[in-house]
Amino acid sequence: MSDGNISGDQESFGRTRSAGPIIPQSASQALKPEEAPQPPKRSERARSQFVVFLNFVMSFVVFLTLAAAGAVYFGKIKFDENGPLERSANVRIQQGTSLNEIAKLLERRQVISNAFIFKSGVRAYMPGDSLKAGEYEIKAGASMRDVMDLLRSGKSVLYSVTIAEGLTVEQIFERLASNGELTGDLPEELPAEGTLRPETYRFTRGTSREEIVDQMRASQNALVNQIWAQRDPGLPIKSKEELVILASIVEKETGRADERTLVASVFLNRLERGMRLQSDPTIIYGLFGGKGKPSDRPIYRSDLDKPTPYNTYKIDGLPPTPIANPGRAALEAVAEPSKTNNVFFVADGTGGHVFAETLEQHNANVRRWRKIEADRAKQKEKAADQ
């Protein structure tokens, strides 16, 4: 039995030796951690061209996403920052101009710094909307967003033409013809005298002259209808046309607001008593028509005797048409005059008039006025001699 055990031990010892020599270790070596195993070699699949390409694509997509986000952020900053325009300027956008053309125009005029960013911003903030044609005042330093909001609003620059009270139709047409912001021809046929409303009209560049004339005609018609409906009862005028005729005379006789109702009462009292109006402005219209009297041409005594349909020193009642285009104040003065018994008035030397109920009072006022004129003439002669 002992032989068998010895042989078994020898066999076991032989196997141990075949595994390698036993190397004794110190205590510190025994405590050291064993080396980590080497990573497994990459599989053939991981190294395939498809996987490499897929990794490249994913990396490229991430890069593009980050670049796009950066570009959007940069564009938004540029879109909201102050623009390059140093002074306020007007920019006109023609009807039918595309967004691309508008952006190029704004960049060329140095209103914006980058046409591409402007176009991108407009498309992002205005989907389905469009920039409107017109003329716009761009403020200095306006951002692209400011410019976009202004062009989207359509709030174009407004121009104005002022038509003073008492102008004739011909004089109004001359003023409209000389306005450079209006376009197109005036109507070939002159509207009737008194049918255009004196007012300040605001418009955008490119508005037609005919359109302004239509506005004036419609506005005057509405105004006359309104005032005629509110007139005092018992006036010695029979129609809206007569209201406008007399208002045009009042308009030409005085420019003072505090006198219009007094002047109107004089002419209405004369009509009611069957007296002739004897108005100098009607004489002038009869002689010169809508062109008006030359500024250096006085009214001569002989003019009072010239027979025209407008010579109210010769005809009874009202002339056949208005002699100018009266404004609201003159129309209201005739429709609601002062309650007086005055039938005369003459200049008082201060730019106004003095009124009288009787011929005796009137003659005294005339003498006073003539003395004022004579004194002024002497002062002029004296000043000329010096």
LUMVOZA-107009 format. One record per residue (C-alpha): x, y, z; residue in one letter. Coordinates in steps of 0.001 Angstrom, whole numbers, padded with zeros to 6 digits, always signed. Example, Ala and Ser with C-alpha at 12.3 -4.5 7.8 and 13.67 -1.06 7.14 Angstrom:
<atoms>
+012300-004500+007800a;+013670-001060+007140s;
</atoms>
This chain:
<atoms>
+000000+000000+000000m;+002780+002315+000783s;+004239+001685-002663d;+001012+002658-004269g;+000821+005971-002389n;+004346+006873-003242i;+003763+006340-006876s;+000579+008443-006760g;+002411+011307-005131d;+005134+011108-007693q;+002592+011324-010497e;+000966+014336-008948s;+004326+015997-008419f;+005198+015298-012020g;+002058+017082-013257r;+002846+020077-011095t;+006301+020414-012457r;+005017+020139-015977s;+002834+023260-015402a;+005963+025308-014761g;+008500+025986-012072p;+007310+027217-008723i;+008778+030630-008056i;+008708+031730-004444p;+007165+035277-003863q;+007822+037802-001176s;+004973+039136+000904a;+004842+042504-000969s;+004748+040795-004352q;+001935+038580-003231a;-000149+041602-002283l;+000195+043312-005700k;-002970+043110-007910p;-002785+040929-010910e;-002452+042632-014323e;-005742+043361-016084a;-006460+041143-018994p;-005967+042604-022486q;-009178+043747-024248p;-010510+041387-026777p;-009607+042062-030344k;-012245+043987-032391r;-014474+041792-034357s;-014378+041742-038119e;-017915+043233-038119r;-016848+046278-036063a;-014072+046902-038471r;-016331+046680-041530s;-016621+049677-043898q;-020360+050042-043271f;-019896+050620-039545v;-017114+053108-040215v;-019332+055008-042686f;-022248+054997-040249l;-020073+056459-037540n;-018934+059190-039935f;-022498+060047-040888v;-023598+060284-037262m;-020660+062515-036438s;-021378+064718-039459f;-025061+065073-038513v;-024114+066126-035003v;-021641+068640-036419f;-024245+070068-038806l;-026811+070342-036008t;-024401+072237-033820l;-023346+074461-036730a;-026969+075196-037648a;-027811+076051-034046a;-024827+078381-033929g;-025794+080014-037205a;-029374+080564-036012v;-028144+082075-032765y;-025703+084340-034611f;-028378+085341-037133g;-030855+086209-034372k;-028276+088431-032698i;-027566+090206-036003k;-031312+090487-036754f;-031983+092307-033472d;-028891+094475-033188e;-028708+098111-034341n;-028347+098513-038088g;-025694+100418-040046p;-027878+103369-041069l;-026294+106523-039673e;-029077+108964-040590r;-032789+108475-041077s;-033617+107838-044723a;-036649+107226-046911n;-036838+103951-048819v;-039465+103304-051473r;-040702+099758-052135i;-042438+099400-055489q;-045577+097309-055890q;-044720+093700-056752g;-041123+093804-055471t;-039997+090370-054229s;-038480+089722-050800l;-035132+088980-052423n;-035182+092317-054271e;-036258+094190-051140i;-033405+092660-049134a;-030863+093590-051804k;-032233+097133-051989l;-032011+097561-048213l;-028471+096197-048140e;-027457+098450-051044r;-028896+101486-049238r;-027001+100384-046078q;-030223+100050-044134v;-029334+096457-043204i;-025965+094730-042942s;-026835+091369-044491n;-029524+090592-047069a;-029478+086838-046382f;-030051+087266-042638i;-032858+089735-043330f;-034596+087350-045746k;-034209+084447-043309s;-035606+086510-040443g;-038606+087659-042466v;-039402+084092-043508r;-039051+082881-039919a;-041126+085621-038269y;-043642+086258-041063m;-044777+082908-042456p;-047658+083491-044843g;-047363+087294-044536d;-045655+089757-046859s;-043916+093119-046819l;-046032+095950-048209k;-045183+098398-050966a;-044836+102056-050090g;-042378+104720-049042e;-040976+104305-045544y;-038891+106463-043242e;-036216+104226-041705i;-034809+105623-038471k;-031055+105769-037923a;-029752+102574-036316g;-032957+100625-036980a;-032490+096876-036544s;-033546+094370-039186m;-036505+093478-036968r;-037516+097159-036826d;-037314+097388-040605v;-039334+094190-041014m;-042065+095425-038635d;-042274+098780-040432l;-042572+097217-043899l;-045122+094740-042612r;-047254+097533-041083s;-047599+099405-044374g;-047251+102744-042547k;-045839+104675-045460s;-044509+108214-045335v;-047405+110642-045727l;-047179+113859-047712y;-049708+116658-047646s;-051126+119339-049885v;-052986+122258-048321t;-055785+123935-050253i;-056619+127298-048712a;-060168+128578-048406e;-061236+130943-051153g;-059197+129490-054020l;-060898+128920-057350t;-060926+125533-059064v;-058282+126708-061542e;-056015+127854-058716q;-056489+124537-056919i;-055575+122638-060077f;-052409+124708-060426e;-051413+123754-056884r;-052067+120062-057470l;-050182+120125-060776a;-047077+121560-059091s;-046999+118926-056341n;-044145+116526-057099g;-045344+113664-054901e;-048632+113293-056785l;-048784+111458-060095t;-050971+111376-063190g;-052976+114011-064991d;-055731+116181-063624l;-059251+115676-064965p;-059642+117272-068385e;-062906+118883-067374e;-062801+121378-064510l;-065243+120620-061677p;-067871+123234-061014a;-066750+126205-058932e;-067434+125713-055246g;-067497+121894-055372t;-063975+121275-054004l;-063381+121375-050278r;-060465+123475-049023p;-058526+121288-046583e;-055158+119669-045937t;-055036+116317-047698y;-052517+113650-046665r;-051414+110991-049121f;-048638+108549-049950t;-046181+109168-052760r;-047614+108034-056063g;-051238+108925-055288t;-052908+110273-058418s;-054022+113871-058747r;-057406+112711-059954e;-057831+110745-056723e;-057226+113874-054638i;-059742+115808-056741v;-062306+113047-056167d;-061659+113224-052420q;-062117+116993-052440m;-065360+116768-054370r;-066832+114040-052147a;-065751+115838-048970s;-067296+119145-050030q;-070540+117472-051030n;-070828+115728-047657a;-069993+118953-045793l;-072565+121031-047674v;-075265+118410-047076n;-074477+118364-043364q;-074523+122160-042951i;-077621+122593-045112w;-079493+120139-042882a;-078569+122228-039803q;-079304+125697-041259r;-081426+128279-039492d;-085024+128278-040677p;-086237+131301-042593g;-083021+132080-044476l;-083622+133918-047780p;-081776+131237-049748i;-083635+128445-051472k;-081079+125698-052110s;-077706+124213-051229k;-076334+125780-054406e;-077315+129258-053178e;-075762+128467-049801l;-072423+127741-051490v;-072651+130840-053727i;-073186+133202-050804l;-070585+131391-048673a;-068014+131897-051445s;-068698+135653-051370i;-068358+135752-047590v;-065106+133777-047898e;-063620+136366-050272k;-064861+139398-048290e;-063170+138569-044989t;-060519+136253-043643g;-061299+136969-040008r;-063124+134261-038133a;-064877+136733-035822d;-066399+138598-038768e;-067777+135853-040978r;-071209+135605-039361t;-071493+139433-039360l;-070598+139685-043060v;-073031+136860-043804a;-075796+138704-041959s;-075208+141844-044079v;-075665+139958-047366f;-078638+137965-046079l;-080311+141172-044862n;-079698+142738-048294r;-081237+139737-050060l;-084218+139841-047747e;-084765+143564-048397r;-084248+143278-052145g;-081005+145267-052113m;-078110+144488-054427r;-075148+142748-052820l;-072526+145175-054233q;-069585+142873-053494s;-066203+143738-055028d;-064980+140076-055176p;-067871+139255-057525t;-066737+142072-059829i;-063230+140557-059922i;-064534+137083-060744y;-066651+138499-063536g;-063579+140181-065031l;-060884+137549-064532f;-062742+134289-063864g;-061037+131435-062089g;-057525+132685-062853k;-057948+135497-060333g;-056981+139137-060425k;-053284+139938-060880p;-051870+141172-057579s;-050739+144483-059073d;-054084+145221-060721r;-056402+147502-058662p;-060148+147686-059076i;-061046+150793-061083y;-064238+152771-060792r;-064982+151801-064389s;-064938+148132-063407d;-068068+148667-061350l;-069935+149583-064515d;-068826+146676-066678k;-071788+144387-067331p;-071007+140773-066385t;-073243+138079-064889p;-071195+138462-061689y;-071379+142243-061297n;-073500+142446-058157t;-073511+146252-058506y;-075625+145687-061630k;-077531+142435-061082i;-080167+141626-058490d;-079692+138746-056103g;-076906+136196-056255l;-074475+135625-059130p;-075034+132461-061211p;-072251+130375-059595t;-069870+130509-056644p;-066817+132703-057134i;-064484+130424-055134a;-064465+127297-052988n;-065657+128200-049482p;-064509+126391-046367g;-066524+125082-043444r;-066479+128356-041481a;-067919+130418-044335a;-070607+127828-045044l;-071587+127693-041375e;-071621+131496-041177a;-074234+131667-043942v;-076264+128777-042513a;-076212+130272-038996e;-075534+134033-039329p;-075437+136645-036601s;-078788+138263-035881k;-078270+141880-036889t;-079896+144668-038877n;-076626+145597-040578n;-076732+146192-044326v;-073368+147974-044803f;-069737+147390-043961f;-066435+148956-044873v;-062785+148434-043946a;-061723+149871-040594d;-057989+150154-041256g;-056990+147294-038932t;-057669+144401-041290g;-061289+144134-040233g;-064535+145927-040994h;-066951+148277-039342v;-070674+147571-039785f;-073670+149885-040061a;-077465+149634-040091e;-078126+152914-041913t;-076650+154732-044902l;-075810+157701-042684e;-073707+155523-040374q;-072116+153859-043348h;-071140+157154-045003n;-069463+158268-041786a;-067539+155013-041670n;-066526+155448-045323v;-065220+158960-044636r;-063191+157645-041741r;-061734+154911-043924w;-060838+157341-046704r;-059041+159559-044195k;-057029+156536-043041i;-056120+155791-046659e;-055115+159407-047281a;-052929+159503-044149d;-051192+156285-045202r;-050540+157675-048666a;-048948+160812-047163k;-046753+158686-044888q;-045558+156659-047878k;-044737+159814-049838e;-042877+161256-046840k;-040911+158033-046393a;-040062+158001-050106a;-038763+161573-049978d;-036506+160784-047049q;
</atoms>
